[in-house]
Amino acid sequence: MAIPELCFPFARELQEQHDALRAAVRWFQAEVEPAQPALAAERVNAREFLRVFREQLTQHFRFEELSGFEGGVGAHDPEIQRWTQELIRQHRAFEEHLDALSARLDATALDAGIPAVLLTELGAFFGALRRHDAEENALILWISRGPTDFARDTDGP
């Protein structure tokens, strides 16, 4: 779900950051996931990608929280406040989940590739992250235009 043209800078910056994160995930999925799980070089690439992605994701979450969700976006609406607090809770859950996936990758033998089950779990993680981004986009749309018919994903990470 793309954010329509909105009048406030937070929405534009949020869209740009979501686009950049999705591009990084697409690269990972194109370059690492289809590789033979037995290739140790792909494991090294995946480790580096997850390290850098974790840093970018943390910076992105802090931007959302400080510049938008805790920075006054919808601050006077109790429903929006509840929604933003849930999104912030999801940020912590995503960070913890990504750390756990990275630790599992680190625990594999140096000469081993990426276990197929871990690739599947990483794909599921990225899918959940995309749904989270869509929910944030729906929140911005609601703030700018009123409630929408977007079905919130209450099963988050």
C-alpha positions, 0 to 999 in steps of 0.5 A: 500500500503506497502512501498518497501524497500527504502534506507533512514531511514525516509522511514523505520521509517515512515513505522514502525509508520504507522504500529503502528497507523494501529495496534491501529486502528485495536484494536479500531475497534475490541474492541470498535466499535462492542460493543453495543453502549449502553455500558457505559464501551465502552465509557470510553475505547473509550475516553481513546483510543482517548486521547492516539491516539491523542497524538500518532498521533500528535507525528507521524505528527511532525515526518513526518513534521520535519524529512521528509516533511519539512526536505528535502525529495524532497525539490528541486521538486516543485510538491513534495513541493506542495504535502508535503504542502497538506499532512501537511495541512491534518495533521492539519485537521485530528487533528481538526477532531479528537478533534471534535469527541472526544469532541462529545464523551465527551459530551455524558452522563456519563452513556451512551454508544457510539452513533452509528452515532459517531462510524460510523464517527470514522470509516470514520475518520480512513478510511480517515487516512488510505488513507492519509497514503497510499498517504504518502507512494506513495509520498515516492515511487515517491521520491525514484523511480519516479512518479507512477500511484497512484491516489491521494485522493484530497478529504482528511479530 
